[in-house]
Amino acid sequence: MAKYAQVLSIDWDELKQAANQVCANAYAPYSKFPVGAAALVDDGRVLVGCNVENAGYGVSLCAECGVVSQLHATGGGQLVAFVCVAGTGELLMPCGRCRQLLWENGGPMLQLETPDGIKTMDEMLPFAFDSEDLDRSSAQATPPCTARRSRS
């Protein structure tokens, strides 16, 4: 994935504009908090997603879920850059659940535009749980809860 980050030019303004545009399509009648997200894929595609709420709050879909669903529905790949915005246009940080989702579809070098500047997923989720932890589930392997700092 790192090779794509070097090859692809990331137009953060374009991503933020795409996130703002899709935010207008959010379905947020309960929270009144529309969210839009946009991501650049390693093949140059720009994907978008918006939150879709449900009266059973726990089954609502985050904007990040929409992006990842679109990633897989349109042929897969790996996320390279990601932006999330509120209905006001301000940048938002993905919640912990969504950071995990982004980690699994972008990896440690996925770049996020945050209120504090561009950060990598490795910075945003330094103790990420992923397939390496699942690989350690055999009796001879290190327990999956062994702490580690980074995978980069």
C-alpha positions in Angstrom: 0.0 0.0 0.0 2.8 2.4 0.8 3.9 2.4 -2.9 0.4 3.7 -3.9 0.6 6.6 -1.4 3.9 7.6 -3.2 2.5 7.2 -6.7 -1.0 8.7 -6.3 -1.4 12.4 -5.7 -3.9 13.0 -2.9 -6.2 15.9 -3.6 -7.5 16.6 -0.1 -9.7 19.4 -1.3 -11.4 17.1 -3.8 -11.9 14.4 -1.1 -13.4 16.9 1.3 -15.7 18.3 -1.4 -16.9 14.8 -2.2 -17.5 14.1 1.5 -19.5 17.3 1.8 -21.6 16.5 -1.3 -22.5 13.0 -0.1 -23.2 14.3 3.4 -26.3 16.1 1.9 -27.7 12.6 1.2 -27.3 11.3 4.8 -30.4 9.9 6.5 -30.1 11.2 10.1 -33.7 11.9 11.3 -32.9 10.8 14.9 -29.5 12.4 15.7 -29.9 15.3 13.2 -26.1 14.7 12.7 -25.4 14.0 9.0 -22.0 12.7 8.2 -20.2 12.2 4.8 -17.0 10.4 4.0 -14.8 10.1 1.0 -11.7 7.9 0.3 -9.1 7.5 -2.4 -8.5 3.9 -3.5 -5.1 2.6 -4.6 -6.3 2.5 -8.2 -7.4 6.1 -8.2 -11.1 5.7 -7.6 -12.8 8.1 -5.2 -15.5 6.4 -3.0 -18.1 8.1 -0.8 -20.5 7.1 1.9 -23.0 8.8 4.3 -24.6 7.8 7.5 -27.9 6.0 7.4 -29.7 5.9 10.7 -32.3 3.5 11.9 -34.9 3.7 14.7 -32.9 0.8 16.4 -29.9 3.0 16.9 -27.4 0.1 17.2 -28.1 -0.9 13.6 -27.4 2.5 12.0 -24.7 2.6 9.4 -21.8 5.0 9.6 -20.5 6.9 6.6 -17.3 4.9 6.9 -19.3 1.7 6.5 -20.7 3.2 3.3 -17.2 3.8 1.9 -16.0 0.4 2.8 -19.1 -1.3 1.3 -18.6 0.7 -1.9 -15.0 -0.4 -2.0 -15.9 -4.0 -2.0 -19.0 -3.6 -4.2 -16.9 -1.9 -6.9 -14.1 -4.4 -7.1 -12.0 -4.0 -3.9 -8.6 -2.5 -3.5 -7.0 -0.7 -0.6 -7.9 2.7 0.8 -5.1 5.3 0.6 -6.6 8.5 1.9 -9.8 9.2 3.9 -11.9 12.2 4.9 -15.0 12.4 7.1 -17.1 15.6 7.6 -20.1 16.7 9.6 -23.1 18.5 8.0 -21.4 21.8 8.9 -18.4 20.8 6.8 -16.0 20.4 9.7 -13.7 17.5 9.8 -14.6 14.6 12.0 -12.6 11.8 13.6 -13.9 8.2 12.9 -15.0 6.4 16.1 -13.1 3.4 17.3 -15.3 0.9 15.5 -14.8 2.8 12.2 -11.1 3.1 12.8 -10.9 -0.7 13.0 -12.9 -0.9 9.7 -10.6 1.6 8.0 -7.5 -0.2 9.3 -8.7 -3.5 7.8 -9.3 -1.8 4.4 -6.4 0.6 4.3 -3.8 -0.7 6.7 -1.4 1.2 8.9 -0.3 3.7 6.2 -3.9 4.8 5.3 -3.8 8.6 5.6 -6.7 10.5 7.3 -7.3 14.2 7.2 -8.0 15.2 10.8 -8.6 18.5 12.6 -4.9 18.2 13.7 -3.6 17.5 10.1 -2.8 14.4 8.1 -2.4 11.3 10.3 -1.8 7.7 9.4 -4.0 4.9 10.7 -1.0 3.6 12.6 -1.1 6.9 14.5 -4.9 6.8 15.0 -5.1 3.1 16.0 -1.6 2.1 17.4 -2.7 -1.2 18.9 -4.9 -2.4 16.0 -6.3 -5.9 16.0 -6.0 -7.6 12.7 -5.3 -10.9 10.9 -1.9 -11.1 12.5 -3.6 -11.5 15.8 -5.9 -14.2 14.4 -2.9 -16.0 13.0 -1.5 -16.3 16.5 -4.5 -18.2 17.8 -2.8 -21.6 17.6 -1.4 -23.1 20.9 2.2 -22.6 19.8 1.8 -18.9 19.0 2.0 -15.8 21.2 -1.3 -14.9 22.8 -3.3 -12.4 20.7 -3.5 -9.9 23.5 0.2 -9.3 23.6 0.7 -5.6 23.3 2.7 -4.1 20.5 3.2 -0.6 19.3 3.2 -0.5 15.6 3.2 -2.6 12.4 4.9 -0.1 10.1 
